[in-house]
Amino acid sequence: MLHQPVTLPESEGAQIRELNRMLQHGSPALVGADGERLELPSAVYRLLKDIARNMQLGRAIVLIPENQQLTTQRAADLLGVSRPHLIKLLDAGELPYHRAGSHRRIYLKDLVGYQKRRDTERRAALDSIAKEAFESGLYDRTGRPEGGEDE
C-alpha cells in the first residue's frame, strides 16, 4: 500500500467521519482482540488525525518515507511543475539531487525542503506587494464588490 494512493470508498464514509470525530477527543489507543490496550504515540496520533481528516475531505493519501528517491517526473508531479522546469531547478542548484547511473534522483526530504522554502518566499513576496499597495493607497480606491462585506 506504500506509494499507492489510497482513497476512501463511499461505503466507508460514515466510518471515517466517526473516526475523525473520535480523534478530536484526545489520544486514542488500540485495543487488541484479547483486550490488551496500547496508547498511540503522539506522532502516530497526529498522522492518523491528518489521514482521517484528508480522507474525509475526499483526498487521496500516499505515504512515502522521507528517504525515498524520486524520479524527476515524480518530483515534478509532486511540485506541480513540468519536468523540464524541474531539470532547470536541478541544474541551477535550487534543489539537490544525485545520480543513479545516468538518471537523476531526488530525495523526498530534499523536495519537501525546497517546497517549504519556495512557499515561504512566495508568501513573503505577496506580503511585500500587498504592503506596498496598501501604503500607496491602492486599497482606498478599490470598491467593495457587490454583495461583499467589510471585515
C-alpha positions in Angstrom: 0.0 0.0 0.0 3.0 2.3 0.5 3.5 4.6 -2.5 0.0 3.9 -3.9 -2.8 6.5 -3.5 -5.5 5.4 -1.1 -8.9 6.9 -1.4 -12.0 6.4 0.8 -14.6 4.1 -0.7 -18.1 5.7 -0.5 -19.3 2.7 1.6 -16.8 3.7 4.4 -17.7 7.4 4.6 -19.7 7.1 7.8 -16.9 5.1 9.5 -14.2 7.7 8.6 -16.4 10.5 9.8 -16.8 8.7 13.1 -13.1 8.0 13.3 -12.3 11.7 12.6 -14.8 12.7 15.3 -13.2 10.3 17.9 -9.7 11.5 17.0 -10.7 15.1 18.0 -11.2 14.0 21.6 -7.6 13.2 22.6 -5.1 10.5 22.2 -6.7 7.2 21.2 -5.5 3.7 22.0 -5.5 0.4 20.1 -7.3 -2.5 21.7 -6.3 -6.0 20.7 -8.7 -8.9 20.3 -7.7 -10.1 23.8 -8.5 -6.7 25.3 -4.9 -5.5 25.6 -4.7 -1.7 25.3 -1.9 0.3 23.7 -1.8 4.1 23.8 -0.8 5.5 20.4 2.4 7.6 20.4 1.7 11.3 19.7 3.5 11.2 16.3 1.2 8.3 15.2 -1.8 10.1 16.7 -1.1 13.3 14.7 -0.5 11.3 11.5 -3.7 9.3 12.0 -5.7 12.5 12.6 -4.3 14.1 9.4 -5.0 10.9 7.4 -8.6 10.7 8.6 -9.3 14.4 8.0 -7.9 14.3 4.5 -9.8 11.1 3.6 -13.0 12.6 4.9 -12.4 15.5 2.6 -12.1 13.0 -0.3 -8.4 13.5 -0.8 -6.2 10.5 -1.7 -3.4 9.7 0.7 0.1 8.4 -0.2 2.7 7.5 2.5 6.3 7.8 1.3 9.4 7.5 3.5 11.4 10.8 3.5 14.5 9.0 2.2 12.5 7.8 -0.8 14.3 8.5 -4.1 12.1 10.1 -6.7 12.4 10.2 -10.4 12.5 13.7 -12.0 9.0 13.1 -13.4 7.6 12.1 -10.0 9.3 15.0 -8.3 7.9 17.4 -11.0 4.4 16.0 -10.5 4.6 16.5 -6.7 5.8 20.1 -7.2 3.1 20.7 -9.8 5.7 21.8 -12.4 6.8 20.4 -15.7 9.8 18.0 -15.9 11.8 20.5 -18.0 11.3 23.2 -15.3 12.4 20.8 -12.6 15.5 19.9 -14.6 16.3 23.7 -14.8 15.9 23.9 -11.0 18.3 20.9 -10.6 20.8 22.4 -13.0 20.6 25.8 -11.2 21.4 24.1 -7.9 18.0 25.1 -6.4 17.2 21.5 -5.5 19.8 18.9 -4.5 19.9 15.6 -6.5 22.1 12.7 -7.1 22.6 10.3 -9.9 21.6 6.6 -10.1 23.6 5.6 -13.1 22.7 8.2 -15.8 19.4 9.1 -14.1 18.8 12.0 -11.7 17.1 11.1 -8.4 15.8 13.5 -5.8 15.2 12.5 -2.1 11.7 13.3 -0.9 13.1 15.2 2.1 15.0 17.5 -0.2 11.9 18.1 -2.4 9.8 18.9 0.7 12.5 21.3 1.9 12.6 23.1 -1.4 8.8 23.3 -1.4 8.8 24.9 2.0 11.4 27.4 1.0 9.6 28.2 -2.2 6.3 28.7 -0.4 7.9 30.9 2.3 9.5 33.1 -0.4 6.2 33.3 -2.3 4.3 34.4 0.9 6.9 37.0 1.6 6.7 38.4 -1.9 2.9 38.5 -1.8 3.1 40.2 1.7 5.5 42.8 0.3 3.3 43.5 -2.7 0.2 43.8 -0.5 2.1 46.1 1.9 3.3 48.4 -1.0 -0.2 48.5 -2.5 -1.7 49.4 0.9 0.9 52.1 1.6 0.3 53.5 -1.9 -3.4 53.9 -1.1 -4.5 51.4 -3.8 -6.9 49.7 -1.4 -8.6 53.1 -0.8 -9.5 53.3 -4.5 -10.9 49.7 -4.6 -14.6 49.5 -4.2 -16.2 46.7 -2.3 -17.6 44.0 -4.7 -21.3 43.7 -5.0 -22.6 41.6 -2.1 -19.2 41.9 -0.3 -18.9 42.8 3.4 -16.4 44.9 5.4 -14.4 42.8 7.9 
